[in-house]
Amino acid sequence: MTTQRTPAKKKAKELAKLLRAERPDYPYLKSVFRALRTELEISVPRKEERLPEIPTEDNIRRFYQTVWNCRNFADMVLIKTLFYTGVRVSELVSIRLDEVDVERCQIRITQGKGSKDRQVPFPLTFRELLALHMEQMHTKGAVYLFESVRKHKYTDRGVRKMLARYATQAGITRSVSPHKWRHFLFTWLKKEGIDDALIQPYSGHATRQSLEIYSRLSLIDAQPSYDQAMRHFPVQ
């Protein structure tokens, strides 16, 4: 038997009459309805958790081989930066030249997701190539690590279109969004023995907060472990 319920809009008006004298604000209403859920024994339904889809090593290799064959140096450096650091595309296009520390093999991400700053590593083997790209960008008077010929920083949409183009050329038919490359990197590092306490702060995920400050401080010392974990990474 179906329960007859008062329409939500009408019920809201009834509740408003009861609450108006309290001059409620948002935090108060939030606490009231939290308590109401408890009184009515209503639990908040959990979202179905699904494992992220991760590209295969073969797809990574095929994709990068296509990039290599095209011989576009700027694209090659951009894609390696994306693969090696696991930064989000929105963060990648906002990296300034002065935020790259070639000596320490680190890139500073300023105001990333959640308006947080963090440091991300890149492999020692990538340092020379990245430094060469940076030298070219400095010569052009660039501000950002990746800029167009018109001296405009790349856009999120432009990078995604570039990646999609190379994926099509590589014959990869399944979706290969930048976020999936990001999942691949962190899964790889985990498989290679890098602890979550180190992966979390430079991935930009808001978890393991109690370890975050110590992980950030130890990131420089962790560079050898990071380089070791990346020794057989599919993109070289």
Secondary structure, 3 states (H helix, E strand, C coil): CCCCCCCHHHHHHHHHHHHHHHCCCHHHHHHHHHHHHHHCCCCCCCCCCCCCCCCCHHHHHHHHHHHHHHCCHHHHHHHHHHHHHCCCHHHHCCCEHHHEECCCCEEEECCCCCCCCEEEECCHHHHHHHHHHHHHHHHCCCCECCECCCCCECCHHHHHHHHHHHHHHCCCCCCCCHHHHHHHHHHHHHHCCCCHHHHHHHHCCCCCHHHHHHHHHCCCCCHHHHHHHCCCCCCC
